[in-house]
Amino acid sequence: MSLAISRAEKLADGLGCFVLLIDHTGKDAGRGIRGSSSKRANVDTTLMVSRQNKAVSIKVDKQKDGPDDFSVDFEVVDHQWLNPKTGEIDTKPVLQDRVQPLTAKEQVLRALRDIGPMEVKELRDELCNQDPSRSGYKPITYNSLKQALHMLKQENSIIKQGVNYELYF
């Protein structure tokens, strides 16, 4: 296997491109790639692709010079498109990004970072009464907001200055 990896590296260097080698796990995916440990040791990146029903996840299993705890989630959805040659509508499966909603704590931190110090009323207006189509945001309840503020204060992530909450630097 090290010969295949060596040749893939030469190909990548010679063409200035990325070379993807595909392998698979055994019956127990938790044990990783089948075969020699040199497969994982001699590459810069390994990705683990898994699927459960229509949910597909790509997790960075190893990243030479970067974090290896990153994943991207997709969902397989049917997409209809017009076949220009036949004029018929065809349906094909495509991957659609599955954006994970932010927690109430994450939303409070993001709002304070992006907007600046705010009173509880302003945070409530921003996070509880918002348009759900905003990217990454999902409206939270007022109770969730209060709990998030309490936890963030205990963690020393935010402080209260008068009536305003702000990030603690």
N, C-alpha and C positions, 0 to 999 in steps of 0.2 A: 504493500500500500504506500510505503514511503516513496517508491518510484513514481507512482501516479501523482502524488502530491508535489514532488519535485518537478515533474513535467508541467503540472498545472501552474506552478510558480513561474517557471521559465516562460510559459505562454503568456501569463499575465504581465510579466516584466517586458517581454518582447513587443507585445501589442498595446501595452499601457491600458489594460482593461481588468475587469473583475472576472474571475473564473469561479463558477459555482459547481461544486461536486455534490452529488446527492447520494445519501446513504439512508439506512433505516435502522430502527431499533428492533430488538427481538420482541418476544411476547411480553416481556416486562419492560415497558418504556422507561421506568425509573432507573434502570441500569444503564441507560444511554445507548450510544451507537454500538452496534455489534462488532465484534472482532478486536483487532489490535488497538491498544491504547495510543499508539503512535498516530492514529487518525486524528484524534482530538488534540494531541500534543503538538503536532506539526502544522497546524493551521491557525490563522489569525482569528477567525470567527466560526462559531458553530451555532446554528439556529435549530430549535426544536419546533416542528409544526405539529399541532394536534387538532383533532376535530371531534366534536361531540354534537351529533345531529347537524344543525345548520350553523353552529358556532365554530369558528376557526381561530386558533390562537398561534401566533408566531412569537416565541420567547427566545431571547438571546441567552444561550447556554454558556458561551464563552466569548469574550471580546478581549483581544490582546491588550489594547491600550485604551480601554474604556469600561464603563459599567456593564456588568453582565446580569443585571436584575431588571431588564427592560422587556416589555412585551407589547404587542399590538394585536388587538382583537378585531375580527371581522365577522360578518354574518353572510352566509350564502343566500342571495335573493334572486328571484327570477326577474330578468329584465327583458322587456319586449322591445324589439327594434324592427324597423322596416327593411326588408331585403330589397336593395335597389334593383337587383336583376329580375326578381320574380314579382315584386310588388306585394308579396305576402308578409304578414307579421310573424316573425320568429321569436321564440322565447329561449333565452340562454341563461345559465346561471352565472352570476357575477359576484365578486366580493364587495361588500359595503362596509365601511369603517363603523365599528361599534364604539361610539364615544361613551366612556364611563362617566356618569355624573359625579361631580365633585361633592365631597362631604360638606356638611354645614361649616365645620372648622376651616376647611380649605377655601370655601367661598368667602368667609369673613376675612381671612388673611389676604385673599386676592383683592377683595374690595378695598381694604385698608391700604394695600400696596398701590393699587391703581388710582384710587380717588384721594386717599389721605385720611386724616383724622375725621371721625364722624360720631354723631350722637346715636343712641340706640334707635331713635325714630328714623334717622337717615339710613341706618343699616337695614331697618325693617322695610323701608320703602324700596331700597335697592335690592334686597335679597328675597323678601317674602312676597312682594307685589310686582314681580318682574315678568317680562315677556319670556315664556318658556323657549322661544326659538333662538334666544341668545346662546351662542356657542359655549358649551361647557357648563352652563348654568342650568339648574333646575330649581324652581321655587322651593324654598324651605319654609317650615312653619315657624311662627313666632317663638314657640317653645323650644324648637331646635336651635334657633338663633340665641336665645338666652343661655341654653346649655353650652353651646359652642363658646360664647363669650366667657362664661364661668371657667370652662376647662382651659381656654387659652390664657386667661389671667393666671390660673394656677401653674401653668407650664412656663410662665414668664415670656410668652410669645407676644402678648399685647399688654399695654398698661392703660389705665384710665386717668386722664388728666382733666380734672373738672368734670364736665359732662361728656367729653369726647373720649373715644377709644382710639388708640393708635398703636402701630407696630412698635415693639420694644427692640431697640438696636443694641 
